[in-house]
């Protein structure tokens, strides 16, 4: 039900205004099946293994009551869980391909994961010391905007996209569970409010890290090369067979440090019973298998079709059609984001059903649809830059934090991270690159990237407005 809307739109477009050919269409359909199977197994594994580990680790590092332990393990956990994030692997590979390896996949993954690690540690300290989330976010986004001024514009889209792409299917459940574990152990009347916001704080880390890398590297300008290469020299299934060993190795290297960390924690602190251990190891095995199937589906067929659809629609020459397609894709893609459902479940549980899942989902869907449509307008008009949207957008989002109920501030900034998950980091990003590659005057690097950051921004505003309206409604009732 989640992946089907996007798949049907692509099939409909292929048989109407944007034919991509039977070869690419079959690769896309097989890729969709891989993604459906992969995400199903992956999410089951996350629920069985990753979330319990997150809660256990959150409680354990808080029990120590030593600040240096909270900082150290907050950083280590944030770093290793982010290396195992599928969305980051997808984005890093795209950046490496388009920059012809100038920014390698491994360097971007490590830099971004360092940023996440630092901000997870800072976010946990915020919970422990009850630092107001709006003040902390004001400082962090102030630093981001300042760094953006001094960094190369070539890095803007990559930096802001990395902030959204890193908080996906793997990172979000773990960080939510980690924050909930720390907040629950701390207790008090603010435990409910403090359990949200950690994902939002964590997502600022990659932006700061990539901008810092840009300034320190002294790279004045990156050049982007469109990676749309459609060839029938390799059979449809051969593409998938070719990807499996490569992806298996990448996933193994991504999950191995996290597995070692869990075994170490269990030996020193958890000391779980054999039955509990078996359940968690089974969950990690599901996560491993699901992760492989998902990335194989993405790399072997899904993204290639997304780029081809974007390019074909852009070449029709009707701007309104590109914008409308972007809006519709944005509206449906949020339904396919697994982390959105994880967040919505936790919101409904924590608020005892006062905030309905359907309300949050509707607000997110409208916000994301507008974000993708605005991204298409930016690509179609090269004189419009990414910061023209992000600067006023983030200023408005930060301003709203001072008028929105504290609980909704945390939910809003968490939502920004979860809205930009696997479907956005794969299909929407590929679609944008396809459009950028076909528009004269547009740059695949400058204009093709940035859509994930737009998707991550609009929920910050949409959910906070929902929070203000919710508070006013509650006040009238009382």
N, C-alpha and C positions, 0 to 999 in steps of 0.2 A: 504493500500500500504506500510505502514511503518512496521507493525508487520508481514505481510504475508511472506516476505523473510525468516525470522528466523523460522517461523512455517513450511514452506515448506522444509527447510533444515532438521529440526528434523524429519519430516514425512519420507523424503527420506532416511535419515540415519537409521531410524527404520526398513524400509523394505529392506535395503541392508546390511550394515556392522555392524550396532549397534542396534540390536533389544532390545527394552526396555519393551516389552509386551503390550497387549491390555489395561490392567488396567491403567498403567502409561500414555500410549498414549492418552487415552480418557480424563484423568485428564488434560493432557497438552493442548489438543484441547479446552476443556471447559475453561481452564485457559486463553488461547489465546483470546477467545471470550470475557471473562470478562475484559481482559487488553485492547482490542480494544475499547469496550464500555466505560470502565473507563477512558482511556486516552482522548478519544473524548470529553466526558462530562467534564472532568477535565480541559482540555486545553481551552474549550469554556468558562468555569467558570473563569479561570485565565485571559483570554482576557477581559471578561466582568467586572470582579470585582477586581482581584489582581493588574493588571497593572495600572488601573486608580488610585487605592489607593497609589501605589508606586510613581507615578508621583506627586500626590497631596501632599504626605508626604515629598517628596524631596524638592518641592518648598516651603512648609511651614517652614521646619526647616532652610532653607537657608534665607528666608525672615527675620527671627529673627535677623540675622547678629551677633549672639552671639555664640562664639566658644563652650562654655560649652553646649549649647542646641544642636549643631551639633553633639558633642561627645556623649552626653547622649542619644539622640533619635536615633542616628546612631547605638549605641550599642543595645538599646531596640528593635528596628525594626529588626536588624540582628539576634538577639537572638530568638525572637518569630517566625519570618518567617522560620527560619531554623528548629525549633522544628516541624513545619508543613511540612517538606520536606519528600516526600515518600521514596526517595533513602536512606536517613539517617536511617529511620525506618527499611528498609529492611536490610541494612548493620549491624545496631546495633543488630537486632534479630539474624542474622547469627553469629556475634561475641559471643553473649550470649550463643547460642546453642553449638557452637564449643568449647568454653572455660568452658562449664558446669556451666555457671552463675558466674564465677569468675569476669568477666567484664559484669555487668548486662546491659540490654538494656537501662534502664532509665539513668544510670550513664554515659554511653557513649554519649547518646543524649544530656544530659545537658553539659558535658565537651566540646563537639564539638560545640554546639550552643554558648557557652561563647566565644570560639575562633572566630567563625564567627562574633559575635556581636562586638568584639574588632576590628577586621579587617575592618568591614563595616564602623565603626566610623573613623578609620585611613584613609580608602579610600576616604571618603567624605572630610576629612581635606586636603587630597592631591589635590582634585579638587579645593577647596576653596583657598588654598595657592599656587596652580600651581606648586606643587613639581614634578620634572621629574620622570615619572613612572619607568624608567630603574634603577635609583639610589635607589628608594624605594624597588623595587623587589630584587635588589642585596643584600641589607641589610637583607630583610626578609628571602630569601633563604639561606643566610649565617648563620642566626640564626637557621634555620631548620636543615641544615647539621651539625652544631655544636651540637645541641641537640641530633641528631641521633647517634652521636659518644658516648655520655654518657648514652644513654637509652638502655634498654634491646632489643636484636634483635627480640624477640617475638612480640614487639610492632611495628616494622618497617612497616610490611605490612598493619596492621590496621591503623596506623597513616597516611601513604601516601594514602591509599584507602579512608580514611575519607575525605581527601582534595578534592578528585574527586567526591565522592558520595554525598557530601553535596550541590553541585551546580547542582541541577536538575530542574525538571519541575516547582516546586513551587518557589524556591529561585531565579533562573536565571531571569525569567520575572520581578519579583519584584525588584531585585537588579539593573537590567538594567534600569528599569523605574525610580528607585530612583536616580541612577547616572545621567540619562538623565535630570531628573527634576532639580537637583542641578546645572548641567553644563549649562542647558538652561537659568536658572534664573541668573546665574553668567554672562552669555553672553561672548562676546569677540571673537577674531579670533580662540581661541583654544577650543571653546565649543564642536566642533565636535570630536576632539581628546580626550578631557577629559571625554566624555560620555562613552568611553570604558575603560576597565581595572579594574573596581570595582569588577567584578566577580573574576578575576584573583587574585586580592589582597585578597579578602574575602576567597578564597580557601586555602590560606596559614595558616589561623587561626586554622582550625581543626588539621593540622599537628603539629603546635607549641603546641596546647593545649594537644593533646594525648601524645606527647613526654614528656611534662612537667608532666603529670599525671604519666607516666612510671617512671620518676626519683623520684618524690615525694612519690609514692606508695611503692618503694623499692622492687617491684616484680621482682625477678631475671629471672624467666622463666615461661611462660604460656604453658600449655599442650593443644594440640588440639585433639578433638575426632571427627571422621567423622560422620556427621549427616545424612548419607544415610540410611534411614529406609523405606523400601518398604513393605507394608503389605496390604492384601486384606480384613482384618477383618472389615474395615469400607467401606461402599458403596461409589461409586464415588461422587455422589451428597452430601452425608453425610459430606464429608470433607469440602465442600463449606458452607453448612449450619452451621457446627461447627465453622467456621472461622468468619462468618458475625457478630455475637454479639461482639466478641473479638475485631475485627478490627474497628467496629463502635465506640466502647468506646475509643480506641486509637486515632482515627481520631478526635473525638469530643474533647478530651483533648488537642490534638495538635492544633486545629483551634480556640478553645474558647478564649485563651489569645489574639490572633490576632484580633478576632472579637471585643472584649472588647476595645482593643487599638484603633481600627478604630472608634467605637462609641464615645469614649472619644475625639479623634482628631476632629471628625465632630462637636461635641457639642462645643468645645473650639475654633476651627479654620475654618474648611471647610464650615460648615453651608450650606450643599448641599440642593437643592430643592428636594421635595418629589419624583419627577420622577427620578432624578439622583440616589437618595438613593435606590429606588425600583430596579433600574437596577443593582446597585452594590450588594445589598443583594441577588438578584437573581443569580448573578455571584458567590457569596460565597456559595450559596446553591448547585449550579452545581459543584463547587469545592469539596464540602463535599461529595456529592453522587459519583462523579467520583473517588475521592481518595479512598473511601471504595471499590468500584468495582475493582479498580486497585490492591490494596493490597490483597484482597481476591483471585483474580486470581493468583497473585504471590505466596502467601503462600500456597494455596491449591493444586497447580498443576504444575505451571510453573517451579519453582526452583527444585522441586523433579525430574522432567524429565531432566533438564539441568545437574544435578549431575549424573544421571543414564547414560546419553549419554556420558559424559566425562569419567566415569568409564569404560563403555563397550568398547569405542574406545581405551583407554589406555591398557586394558587387551589383545587386539589383539597382542600387542607387536611390532608394527611397529611405530618407532618414527616419521618418515616422515609424516605418516598419521595423527598423533596428531597435528603436526605443521601445516600441510595443512588445516585441519579442523578448527584450531584456526584462520588461516589467512582468510579463507572464512567467518567464523562467524564475525570476526572483520570488514571485508569489508561490510557486509550486515547490521550489527547491528547499524551502524551510521545512516542508513536510518530510523531506528526506534526511534531515539532520538528526542522527541518533542522539547526540548530546542534548538537543533541545528537550527530548522526552525525559532524559535523566534529570535535567534541571527542573522541568515542570512537575515531575513526581515529588521532588524534594520540596518545592515551593508549596504544593498542596499539603504535604505531610506536616511541614513546619508551621504553616498557618492554619492547621486543622480544617482545611477545606474552605476557608474564607476567600482565598484567591483561587478561582477556578482555572484549571489548565487551559480550557478553551479560550479564555479571555487573554491569557499570556500569548498563546499560539497565534491568535488573530492579530494582536498588536505587533508581534514579531513579523508575521507574514506581510503585512502592509508596509512596515518599515523596510524590510529587505527588498520588496518589489520596487519601492521608490529609490532605494540605494542603487540597484542594478540599472534602472532606467537613467538615473543621473550619471552613472558611469558611462553609459552609451553616449549620452550627450557630450560628455568630456572627450571621448574618443573621436566623435564626429566633428568636434570643434577644437583643433589643436591649440588655439589661443587660450582655451580654458584649461587651467592646470589643476592638479589634484588638491593642492593646498587651498584653492578657492572654495572648495567644499569642506575640507577637513578643518581648516582654521576656525571659521564661524561655527561649524558643527560641534567641535570639541569645546569651544568657549561656551556655547549654549548648554551643552551637556554638563559642564562643570558648574555653570551658574544655577542650573536646575537642582543640583545636589543640595543647595542651601535652602530650598523650598519644598523638597520632596521628603516624605517620611523615610527615616534611616533604613528601614527594612527594604524599601523599594530601591534605594540607591544601590545597595549591595546586589539586589536581584537584577537591576538594569545593567550594571557593569559586568556581571556574570553573563547576562544574556548576550551582550555584545560579543563575548568570546565564543559562546556556544553556537550562535547563529551562523558563524563563519566556519563550518565544519567540513567534512569530506566532500559533500556535493558542491559546495562553493569553491573549495580549494582545487577541485578537479574540473567539473563541467563548466561552471560559470567562468572560472579563470581561463580555461581553454577557449570558450566562446568569445571572451573579450580579446584574447590574443588573435583569434581569427579575424575579428572585426578590425582590429588595429592594423593587422597585416594587409588588409584590403583597402584601407582608406588612404588616399594620397595625402602626404604631409603628416600622417600619424606615425608615431614611433612605437614599435612592438614592446620595447623595454619601458619607456616612460608612460605610455598610454595603456599598454596591455596589462601591466600590473597596476594595482591600486583598487581594483574592484572588491577584493576581500576586505580591505580597510573600510570601504564605504559600507559594506554589509555589516561590519562590526560596529560602525558608528551609529547607524539609525536606530537600533534597539535601545541605545543609551538614552536617546531622547524620547522614543515612543513609550518605553516602560515607565520612565519617570513621570511623564504626563499622565499615564494611567494611574500611577501612585497618588498624584495630587488629586485627581478626580475621585479615586477610591476613598481618600481621606475626607474629602468634602462630603461625599455621600454618607460615610460613616458618621460624620459630625451632625448631619441633618437628621439621621435616624435617632441619635441620642438626644 
